[in-house]
Amino acid sequence: MKPAVMPAGTDPRFGTCAEANRNGYGPYRRGVDPEYAWYQDRDGDGLVCER
């Protein structure tokens, strides 16, 4: 599956963090990275797509 094209300055949007990580993207921080809002912060630590 090809990632969606997003506005300039953001990484491609993937369906899951695992897919983002496989493609070399992440982690994203709450309040810093706009990509943070695209994924679930399951442990509530302010990071998503941790490797």
N, C-alpha and C positions, 0 to 999 in steps of 0.2 A: 504494500500500500504506500503510495506516495504522500509525503506530508503536505498539508495545506500551505499555500503561500500566504505569509503574514506581512503586515506592514514593515517597512524598512526599519532596521534596528532591533528586531526581535528574531529569535531562533525559529526554525520551522516548528509547527505544532504537530505533535504526534498523538496517537490514540491512547498511549500509556507511557508512564515513566520508563518502563523497561525498554520500550521501543526507542525513546529519546536517548537513554543511556547507551543502547547498542549502536546508535549513530553518533555517539560522542558528545551529547548534550546533557546539561544539568551539572550540578544541582542549581536550584533557583531559590532565592531568599524572599520571604514575605517583606513587602515594603521597599524592596530594592529592584527585583526583577519582574517585569510585567508577565513573564511566562508562569510565574508562581500561581496565578489565578486559574490556569488551565488544568492543573492537576490537583489531586487530593492530598492534603497533609494529614495522613492517617495517624501519626503519632503526635501531632500538634506542636512540633518543635520549631516551626517557622521555616523549615526547609522541605522542598519536594524534589523528587528525582535524585536523591542521594545515591552515590555509587558505593 
